[in-house]
Amino acid sequence: MIKTPHQPGAAYDGSFVPSVQGLRGIAALSVLMDHFYDMPKGGMYDIPDPGFLPPLWSWLQSVINVGGHGVELFFMISGFLIPASLVRHGSLSRFFFDRVLRIMPVFVVLHLALFAIGPIVAYKFFRGIDLTSYIAIFAANLFFVQDALGLPIAQQNAWTLTYEWAFYIWFALTFSMWRTGGRLLAAPLILLGIACLMHWPITAFFCIGMLFSAIGFRISIPGPVGLLAGLACGAALYASLVLFHPFVGLVPGFLLFGMVLAPESGLGRALSTPALQYVGKISYSLYLVHPFVLFPLQVIGLKLVAVGVDRWLLWAAFIGLGLVMSLVASAISYELIEVRLRRLLDGAIRGMFFRPQIEQSV
């Protein structure tokens, strides 16, 4: 059954949507699942059953390996939330100030930790690195331009933040141009956006969120049938991204997100459970922190398998310990960095850029 909110066609007003919070948690856990499969290989992909990954059925490998496509779920969520956030802030400067406070503290803390510890433990590109390369990679990753400069990515998952920042900048400028001068002034940026979709197809998933942010259309299928329908669309989305072109995944992605946003749908209710709400709350920290937690476990696992410890035992321990330690570390990161440090920085810096005023929507 298809329903809309009380005001058909109404744009999203920026209010909290529990099911979107839950979807965030699913997206982060999805990426974590992919690394439970990928990291035990120890970077060895040209031999059967590398590292301490045990011999798995091919179908199970395929299921686990699609987890990295949780990033497309994050893109849909950003596309949905960012338009209302920009409107609520009422100015580009305030919008970007709060985006920096939201994204950068966790990223910068981990960035500094990686570049301090990386050379000591000879992590990846730090082996034999010279000072000039060190500074170049440090600066390029800090400003998310490492891909453009052909330099290594430092934080394993931070590549998606390049897409996120590009989307924030593009949408904010396009929205401002449209409000200031109409379609004609915004046309070059719209064409640029279309060109980016063609070159980087996964960015099309931002468009799903933007569409649902602009209209009140929702897909409400209640009860267990709705949950099964949502799971089927999620499976079809992941399968499309692996087997076909990302544009094919837009269809199940659209249906999935429509069900996520319907509060009475079976899927929406399942995503609103307390456990997923908490994982969704700490999902940003979980997304960035878990590779740091899994890395020492990976090193230990590779050393133990070399002396004959059973692979199934090592893999099970890697998943069990990795899940618990990642959740604990992410909860700590959320409380100390996303909440307390962010609040401290906000109080110390905001007054330097903005005069106190009552926030108004435009």
N, C-alpha and C positions, 0 to 999 in steps of 0.2 A: 504494500500500500504506500502510495506516495503522498507526502504531506508537506506543507510549508509552515513557517511560523505564523503567528497571529496577524502579521502584516505581510501579505504575500509580496515577494520581490524586495523585501527590506534588506538593506546591507547589514553585514555583521557590525555590531556596535562596540566590540572590544571587550565584552563581558567574559568572565571565566567560563570555559567549556570543559567540564571534567573529562569527557571522552577524548578530547584532544590531548589533554595531559596524559591520559593512559596510553594513547597512541605514541606519544613521545617515549614512554617507557618501553613499548614494544620495539620501536625503532632502535633504541640503544641496546636492548638485549639481543636484537637480531644481529647487529654488528659484532657484539661480543661473541655470539655463537659462531660466527664466521671465523673469528680469531682463535676459537677453541680448536678449529680444524686446521687453520693455516699455520699458526705459530709452532705447533709441535713438529712441523716439517723442517724447521731450522733453516729455512731458505733454500732447501734442496728440493727441486721439483723434477729433476731429470732421471730419478731412479724410483722404482716401485717401493711403496711404504717407507718413505724417508723419515729420518729423525726418530721420534718415539711415537709417531702416529701408527696405531695398529692397522692391520689389513681390514678395511671396511667394505661392506657391500657397496657397489657402485651407485645404487639408488640412494643410499644413506649419505654418501659423499656429496652427491648432487644436491640433496636437500639441505645439508649443513652449509655447503659452499655458497648458497644463494643469500646467506644472511647479510652479506655486505651491502645488499640493495636496500637495507634499512635507511640509507641516506636519502633515497627518493621519498620515503615517508617524511623525513625531516624537511625536505624541500616543499612538500605539499603544505605542511604545517606553517612554515615560514610565509609561504604565499598567502595563506589564510590570515595570519595574525598581523603581518607588517602593515598592510593598508590601513587597518583600524588604528594601529599604533601611531602611524604618521599623522592621521587626522586628529587623534587625541592630543598629541604633543603640540600641534598647531604651528610648528616652525621646524625648518630643517635642522637648525643648530641644536635645539633641544632634543629632537629625535635622534640625531647622531651621537649626541653626548650620552644619552641613555643606552644606545646600542653599544657604544664603547665600554660603558660600565657593565653591561650585561655579558659581553663576549670576551673582553680582554683580560680581566684579572686572573681567571683560571688559566687561560692560555699563556699569559706572560710568566706566571709562577712556574708552570711546567717547562716553558721555554728556557728560563734561566736555570732551572734544575738540570735539564737535559744537557745544556752547553757547559755546565759546571762538572757534571759527573761523566758525561759521554766520553771525553778524552781519557779519563781515568780507567774506565772499563773497556775502552776500545770498541765502542758501540758503532757499528756500521761505518759510515763515512768518516768517522773521527780517526780511524786507523791511519797513521802516518800523515795526518793533515798538517798543512803549514799554516802560519798565522794569517796570511792574506786570505786563504780559502776559508779559514775559520770565521773571520770577520764578515766576509762576503755572504756565507751561508747563514750566519747569525742574523745579519741585517735583512737579507732577502726573505727569510722565514718569518721574521718579526712583522714585516709589512705585507706578507702573503703574496710576494711576487716571485717566489722561487721557480715556479713553472715557466713564467715568462722569460726568466733569465737562464733557464736550463740548469738550475742548481738542485741538489738533492732536497727532498722533503725531510724535515727534521722530526716533527711529531707525526706519528703514523697516520692519525685520522684528521689532522688539521687541514688536509687538502680541500675538504668540503667548505671550510671557512672562507676560502678564496671565492667560491661560488656564492656563499651567503653574502659576503660584503659586496660583491659585484651586483647582486640582486638588490640589496638595500640602496646602493648608490643609483642604480638604473631606475628603480621604481620611484624613489624620492624625487629625482630630477624630472622624470617623465610626468609624474603627478603635478609637480610645481609648474612645469611648462604648460600642461593642459589647463590648470586653473588660471594661469596668468594670460595665456594667449590662445587657448583653444587647440583644436586638432592640428592646425597648420604649424604651430610652434612646436608641438609635441611630436609631429610626424617623423622627423629624423631620428629621435630616440626610439620611437616605436619600430621603425625599420631596423635600427641597430639591434633591438631586442629580438626581432624575427631572425636576423642574421645569426645571432648567438644561439638561438634555438636550433638552427640548421647545423651549426658547427659543433655545438655541445648539446646533443639531444636530451640528456637527462635534465637540463634546465627547464624543459617543458613542464616538469612536475610542479614548478612554482606556479604555473598558469592554472592548474587545477585549484590550488588554494585561492588564488586571486579571484577566480570565477565564483567560487562559493562564498568568498568574502563580499562580493558585489551583489549577490542575489540571495533570496530567502529559500531557494529550492533545497529540500532535504529528502532523503529516502528513508522512510520509517517502516521497517519490517519487524514487528515485535516478536518477542519470545525466542525459543530455540531455533525456529526457522530463520529468524533474522540473524542470529549468531552464525548459523551454518552458512547462510548466504554471504555474510561478511568474510568468513574464513575462506570460502570458495573464491571470492573476489581477490582476497589477499594472495592466495595460492596462484591464481591466474596472473596477477600482477608480477609476482616474482618469476613465474615461468616465462612470461612474455619478455621480461628484461634479460633473461638468460638465453632463450631460444630464438627470439625475434628482435626486431628493432625497438628501441625504447618508446617510439611513438605508438606501437601496438599496445604497450602497457598503459597508455593513457586511458583506454576504455575501462578496464577493470579498476584502475586507479580512481577514476571519476566515480564509479559506482561504490567503491569501497569508502571513499571520503564522504560521499553523500550519506552513507549509513552511519559512519562515525559521528557525524554532526547532528543526527536525529536523536534527541535525548531519550525517546521512548523505544528506539530500535533495540533489538536483542544485542547487536554488536556494541552500540553505545552504552548500554547498561553494563556489559561485561568489561568494557574498558574503564568504567567508572568505579570499579572495586577498589577498596582501600590500598591493597598491595600495589596495584598498578599505578595508583595515584602517587604513592610515595616514590616508586621507581621513576615515574615521569617527572617528579619534582627534582630529583637528583640526576636526571638523564644527561644533562650537558656535562656535568662532572664525570659521570659514568662513561660517556662517550670518549672524553679526552684522557681520563686517568687510567682506564683499564689496561692499555698497552704497557704503561709503566709498571703496573702490578704484575702483569703476565710475563714480562721480560725475565726477571730473575727466576721465575718458575720454569721458563723455557730453558734457561741455561742449566739449571739443575737437572731437568729432565733429560737433556742431551748428554750430560755427563753420566747419568745413571744408566741410560740405555747402552752406553758404550761399554759398561762393565757387566752387562747381561741382565739387568733388571727387566722384568716383563713389561712389554709395551702397553698392554691393556691396563695393568695396574698404574703405570705412569700416566697414561692418558686420563684415566678416571680421577686420579689425584689432581692432575692439572685442571680438569674441569671443576671438580668440587672445591678445591682450595681457591682456584682462580675466581670462581663465582662469588664465594663468600668474601674473599679479600678485596675484590673489585667493588662490591657493594659497600663494604665497610669504609674503604678508602674514599669512595665517592661521597658517602654520607659526611665524612669528615671534611672533604674538600668543599662540599656544599655549605656546611655550617660555618667553616672558618673563612673561606674565600668568597663564595657567592653571596653569603649573607653579611658576615661581620666586616670583612675587608671592603666589600662593595659599599656598605653603609658608611664606613669610615672615609673612604675616598669621596663618596658623594657629599658628605658633610664638609669635607675639607676643600673640595675643588669647585663645586657647583656655584658657590657665591662669587668666585673669581670670574665667571663667564656670564652669569645671568642675575638680573635683579629679582628679588622675591616678588612673585605675583601669583595670582590665582590662575591655575591651569584651565584653559578653555579650549573646547573643540572648535574647529573651523569647518 
